[in-house]
């Protein structure tokens, strides 16, 4: 596998591989690398005749290979970009002969999104000999939060840890979605250069008091009044706070709390790494572990699974508003 910096260096030095396979669950880096090729390899005039964009659903392997074998017109290179290559109707085995002997004046860029190609396939082993392969993996929550902080700082802005967490909690782990929202904030806050909680609430629509991060913390603290208030707010604003997301966040918290109980003897660095969280948040798990013993945590995880099924209409039929408030009560009152 090749790194992002290696591929960026290829573009910078104009020392290209004839084939680039960009694959994986995280779309952001695939799109980012692809845009770097389009913006930096060909001039605007060269793009008219030497930039070929095809889509997996609309193209055949034979058609793609035929275009790849053409020589560029008034340019050193041509780009053949295959978007949504995961939708190609014919197996990648059809590319094997071209992968063995690609045309050096063609830069074939294959976007294979949402999953990765099976590396055990025979064509993949052939591909690796004449290609650079980048696998774009989904980041864990703590990695996303660090990514947000790094990108904000890289743009010349500052952001506090809680704001980064709120963005992650609300927007999930899609870097593309997060990047779009950050770009809006950069434009709005370009004079102040500081992104604060009030900005997150105002411009992204995340309440700084009523969000999944605060709900999780209230449950960990066994603060029923606060947890119930947040659950009530969620039921009054269901479009911004889907039940499925809340259940997922709560389940993740207690699942990590189970791991914490089983490994509390480890040092903070190793324990944080095992949980996939920033060491900053270990105190939250330490407090929760004093409020819920191991047996209770196991029971809570089972309980959350039940409510996940209920939310999908299995077993009982109750409104989402009732389910969330009942689940919060049962978690805190667990024996």
ChimeraX attribute file (.defattr): number of C-alpha atoms within 10 A of each C-alpha:
attribute: neighborCount
match mode: 1-to-1
recipient: residues
	/A:1	10
	/A:2	14
	/A:3	13
	/A:4	16
	/A:5	9
	/A:6	12
	/A:7	20
	/A:8	14
	/A:9	13
	/A:10	13
	/A:11	18
	/A:12	14
	/A:13	8
	/A:14	11
	/A:15	10
	/A:16	20
	/A:17	19
	/A:18	21
	/A:19	24
	/A:20	24
	/A:21	23
	/A:22	25
	/A:23	25
	/A:24	20
	/A:25	18
	/A:26	20
	/A:27	22
	/A:28	18
	/A:29	20
	/A:30	22
	/A:31	15
	/A:32	12
	/A:33	19
	/A:34	18
	/A:35	11
	/A:36	14
	/A:37	19
	/A:38	15
	/A:39	12
	/A:40	12
	/A:41	20
	/A:42	18
	/A:43	12
	/A:44	13
	/A:45	10
	/A:46	17
	/A:47	17
	/A:48	11
	/A:49	14
	/A:50	23
	/A:51	19
	/A:52	16
	/A:53	12
	/A:54	18
	/A:55	18
	/A:56	20
	/A:57	13
	/A:58	10
	/A:59	17
	/A:60	17
	/A:61	17
	/A:62	12
	/A:63	10
	/A:64	20
	/A:65	18
	/A:66	11
	/A:67	15
	/A:68	24
	/A:69	14
	/A:70	13
	/A:71	16
	/A:72	17
	/A:73	13
	/A:74	11
	/A:75	15
	/A:76	14
	/A:77	21
	/A:78	26
	/A:79	25
	/A:80	21
	/A:81	23
	/A:82	21
	/A:83	21
	/A:84	18
	/A:85	23
	/A:86	22
	/A:87	15
	/A:88	18
	/A:89	13
	/A:90	14
	/A:91	12
	/A:92	16
	/A:93	14
	/A:94	14
	/A:95	19
	/A:96	16
	/A:97	13
	/A:98	16
	/A:99	22
	/A:100	15
	/A:101	13
	/A:102	22
	/A:103	17
	/A:104	18
	/A:105	19
	/A:106	23
	/A:107	23
	/A:108	25
	/A:109	24
	/A:110	24
	/A:111	24
	/A:112	25
	/A:113	22
	/A:114	15
	/A:115	15
	/A:116	16
	/A:117	16
	/A:118	9
	/A:119	10
	/A:120	8
	/A:121	12
	/A:122	12
	/A:123	19
	/A:124	19
	/A:125	13
	/A:126	18
	/A:127	23
	/A:128	17
	/A:129	12
	/A:130	18
	/A:131	23
	/A:132	20
	/A:133	20
	/A:134	21
	/A:135	22
	/A:136	22
	/A:137	16
	/A:138	17
	/A:139	15
	/A:140	13
	/A:141	17
	/A:142	21
	/A:143	16
	/A:144	22
	/A:145	24
	/A:146	16
	/A:147	17
	/A:148	23
	/A:149	20
	/A:150	15
	/A:151	15
	/A:152	22
	/A:153	14
	/A:154	10
	/A:155	14
	/A:156	12
	/A:157	19
	/A:158	17
	/A:159	17
	/A:160	12
	/A:161	15
	/A:162	14
	/A:163	22
	/A:164	22
	/A:165	20
	/A:166	22
	/A:167	23
	/A:168	22
	/A:169	20
	/A:170	19
	/A:171	16
	/A:172	16
	/A:173	20
	/A:174	16
	/A:175	20
	/A:176	16
	/A:177	13
	/A:178	19
	/A:179	15
	/A:180	10
	/A:181	16
	/A:182	20
	/A:183	13
	/A:184	13
	/A:185	20
	/A:186	18
	/A:187	10
	/A:188	14
	/A:189	15
	/A:190	14
	/A:191	9
	/A:192	10
	/A:193	18
	/A:194	17
	/A:195	21
	/A:196	16
	/A:197	19
	/A:198	14
	/A:199	17
	/A:200	20
	/A:201	16
	/A:202	11
	/A:203	12
	/A:204	16
	/A:205	13
	/A:206	23
	/A:207	18
	/A:208	18
	/A:209	15
	/A:210	18
	/A:211	20
	/A:212	26
	/A:213	20
	/A:214	17
	/A:215	24
	/A:216	21
	/A:217	19
	/A:218	20
	/A:219	23
	/A:220	26
	/A:221	20
	/A:222	20
	/A:223	13
	/A:224	18
	/A:225	12
	/A:226	18
	/A:227	25
	/A:228	20
	/A:229	15
	/A:230	22
	/A:231	27
	/A:232	16
	/A:233	17
	/A:234	23
	/A:235	21
	/A:236	12
	/A:237	12
	/A:238	12
	/A:239	9
	/A:240	14
	/A:241	19
	/A:242	13
	/A:243	20
	/A:244	14
	/A:245	14
	/A:246	21
	/A:247	19
	/A:248	14
	/A:249	17
	/A:250	22
	/A:251	20
	/A:252	14
	/A:253	21
	/A:254	23
	/A:255	16
	/A:256	18
	/A:257	26
	/A:258	23
	/A:259	15
	/A:260	22
	/A:261	18
	/A:262	11
	/A:263	14
	/A:264	15
	/A:265	9
	/A:266	12
	/A:267	9
	/A:268	15
	/A:269	12
	/A:270	12
	/A:271	19
	/A:272	18
	/A:273	12
	/A:274	14
	/A:275	20
	/A:276	14
	/A:277	18
	/A:278	17
	/A:279	16
	/A:280	10
	/A:281	11
	/A:282	18
	/A:283	11
	/A:284	15
	/A:285	22
	/A:286	15
	/A:287	14
	/A:288	23
	/A:289	21
	/A:290	12
	/A:291	15
	/A:292	23
	/A:293	14
	/A:294	16
	/A:295	10
	/A:296	16
	/A:297	22
	/A:298	15
	/A:299	14
	/A:300	23
	/A:301	18
	/A:302	13
	/A:303	16
	/A:304	20
	/A:305	15
	/A:306	15
	/A:307	21
	/A:308	20
	/A:309	12
	/A:310	17
	/A:311	20
	/A:312	12
	/A:313	12
	/A:314	11
	/A:315	11
	/A:316	12
	/A:317	11
	/A:318	11
	/A:319	12
	/A:320	19
	/A:321	17
	/A:322	12
	/A:323	19
	/A:324	23
	/A:325	18
	/A:326	14
	/A:327	19
	/A:328	21
	/A:329	17
	/A:330	14
	/A:331	21
	/A:332	19
	/A:333	10
	/A:334	12
	/A:335	11
